[in-house]
């Protein structure tokens, strides 16, 4: 079974630009979560999508948004990029949503390394 | 909300020795505790997890113990090998309320040959 895939793997943008990252979950998984990883803050939860609906959101500004398509693929968008947005963006998929009453194992993709200049 | 603290932040061991990484959590309602290993340039990979209805789980050289009363859990790696060198993350989650995984800050393990 193929794992979680993320594209692109690397991105370089300048301040003020916007960026879209893509995530394809493991086949059959309907929940996709996004995390930001930085050396200082570690792994921080951005949001979770299940069945095309945002189920949970972390403490990030509105410049960070996402969506999920009917095939469970997900995209996240960051508008008006700031230097502090430089990070590894990780996507994780699981079968059930975090709101199902049972915590499913999350499987991570390789991440997209975003550098903002 | 949930807070997970992880210690130590760095750990160096000789090949063949054991390594122990400890995490504490704050929310007594948490009941799922996974451990992830992250190698350079890769995403975190689940290595073992434990749920609150068990106190210990083992998979070959890796074991996790959970003390719900004290709200801490630990990862034990025996007979360490150079390929065990990586960053290890613990996390905690509770089943209700759409709560996400909350991660510790990570432990960089170096196994010296």
Interface residues (C-beta under 8 A of the other chain):
Chain A: X4 X33 X42 X43 X45 X48 X55 X56 X58 X90 X97 X98 X99 X101 X102 X103 X105 X106 X107 X108 X109 X110 X111
Chain B: X31 X32 X34 X36 X41 X42 X43 X44 X45 X46 X49 X89 X93 X94 X95 X96 X97 X98 X99 X100 X101 X102 X103 X104 X105 X106
